Amino acid sequence: MATSTGSGNDDASSDDSAVEPAETVRAWLADRIRDRVIGPDATERTDALFDAPGPRRFDESAPIRRVHADAAMFIGGLRALLLQSLHPLAMAGVADHSDYRNDPWGRLQRTADFLATTSFGTVEMGDASIAAVRRIHDRVTGTAPDGRAYAANDPHLLAWVHVAEVDSFLSAYDRYGAEPLAGDDRDTYIAQSGEIARALGADPVPTTESEVAEVLRSYRPELRSTPAAREAARYLLLQPPLPLSSRPAYGLLAAAASSLLPLWARRQLLIPFLPLTENIAVRPAGAFITGTIRWALAPEQRL
């Protein structure tokens, strides 16, 4: 009896000692992810967003909150950037007015902050964020290399950016999300995302999955494989501003993102199509990296 009790205590001590390193790794990884995606004040910013009193635009069970809180957004976000680059006017605005080469993490943090604020923050916080983006867009004007004028607040360009995002986020969540959307939740997600796009001034704004596909098809004649788009793809996929130790994990995200692009987009961006490799290696790797991120961020269930 005494021996049995002693053995049980030893097992419990062994279990505790195994848990502690795992929690240390989890906390370390979560801190690194938050620092990159949210910024050095990640904890304060997250607390302010989620704990602020006031009504929310979307309730806790809303599909938009499920999708935008999931680790699959890392893959969906990269896919969206690659797809968006194929519109010459949208890409010209990014190239002329965004310091994405020298400050890619700043751009990522601003985009993540906007999505988090409009999806999870109070209505007042979301409206303020939308107004701030519109003011910034007012200054983003110019002339593309092909001689056409562009303006970031152009409803048509805003609609392209939006539809590329919602298609990418849903595609990534379908493949790598914790609980992929089904039935009416899919159209509900698209309609909820459309509320934000409409507030930004986008037009047309799809409200169903079939409309997303229709709007994407309508933009196809406007899309081009420009030098700027190909350069952006090389930068995002092959030359990320990361230390060597972080590049393998990023490479898994990048490979998963590019594998979700439609074939016509991959051809225009000169991204090879290797179906056997993608089925055998890329999909499992994408599931592994999103699962790891989800595990790291799980304790607080916050972005």
Buried (B, 14 or more C-beta within 10 A) or exposed (E): EEEEEEEEEEEEEEEEEEEEEEEEEBEEBBEEBBBBBBBEEBEEBBEEBBEEEEEBBBEEEBBBBBBBBBBBBBBBBBBBBBBBBBBBBBBBBBBBBBEBEEEBBEBBBBBBBBBBBBBBBBEEBBBEBBEEBBEEBEEBBBEBEEEEEBBBBBBBBBBBBBBBBBBBBBBBBBBBBBEBBEEEBBBBBBBBBBBBBBBBBBEBBBBBBEBBEEBBEEBEEBBBBBEBBBBBBEBBBEEBEBEEEEBEBBBBBBBBBBBBBEEEBBEBBEBEEEEEEBEEBBBEBBBBBBEBBBBBBEEEEBB
